[in-house]
């Protein structure tokens, strides 16, 4: 039962992270678009695009970890049934 509680907690944390990273990507896209409209220095735009790219990679990484954690929880639950 303790293992299920731990794995469920991990899933909750990963869902929160997913929402946070998705919000980060959305705000990053808006920031890059605003910087381009305002003709900000190309170096600054490139740096912000790199930050945005890292956030997008974190969304993918989070999806993988979420999938793995869900599979682990399912195996644990099946073990206790």
C-alpha positions in Angstrom: 0.0 0.0 0.0 2.9 2.4 0.8 4.4 1.8 -2.7 1.1 2.7 -4.3 0.9 5.9 -2.3 4.4 6.8 -3.3 3.8 6.1 -7.0 0.5 8.1 -6.9 2.4 11.0 -5.3 4.9 10.9 -8.1 2.2 10.9 -10.7 0.6 14.0 -9.1 3.9 15.8 -9.1 4.5 14.9 -12.8 1.1 16.1 -13.8 1.8 19.5 -12.0 5.2 19.6 -13.8 3.5 19.0 -17.1 1.2 21.9 -16.6 4.1 24.1 -15.5 6.2 23.2 -18.5 3.3 23.7 -20.9 2.7 27.1 -19.5 6.4 27.9 -19.8 6.4 27.0 -23.5 3.3 29.1 -24.1 4.7 32.2 -22.3 8.0 31.6 -24.0 6.4 31.6 -27.5 4.6 34.8 -26.7 7.8 36.4 -25.4 9.7 35.5 -28.6 6.9 36.8 -30.8 6.9 40.1 -28.8 10.6 40.4 -29.1 10.5 39.9 -32.8 7.7 42.5 -33.1 9.7 45.0 -31.1 12.9 44.3 -33.2 14.9 43.3 -30.2 18.6 42.3 -30.8 18.9 39.1 -32.7 21.2 37.7 -30.0 18.6 38.2 -27.3 15.9 36.6 -29.5 18.2 33.6 -30.2 18.9 33.2 -26.4 15.1 33.3 -25.7 14.5 30.7 -28.5 17.1 28.4 -26.8 15.2 28.8 -23.5 12.0 28.0 -25.3 13.6 24.9 -27.0 14.8 23.6 -23.6 11.3 24.0 -22.2 9.8 22.1 -25.1 12.4 19.3 -24.5 11.3 19.2 -20.9 7.7 18.7 -22.0 8.8 15.7 -24.0 10.9 14.4 -21.1 8.0 14.9 -18.7 5.7 13.0 -21.0 8.1 10.0 -21.0 8.5 10.1 -17.2 4.7 10.3 -16.8 4.2 7.3 -19.1 6.8 5.3 -17.2 5.4 6.3 -13.8 1.9 5.3 -14.9 3.1 2.0 -16.1 5.0 1.4 -12.9 1.8 2.2 -10.9 -0.3 -0.2 -13.0 2.2 -3.0 -12.4 2.2 -2.3 -8.7 -1.6 -2.2 -8.5 -1.9 -5.5 -10.5 0.6 -7.1 -8.1 -1.7 -6.2 -5.1 -4.9 -7.4 -6.8 
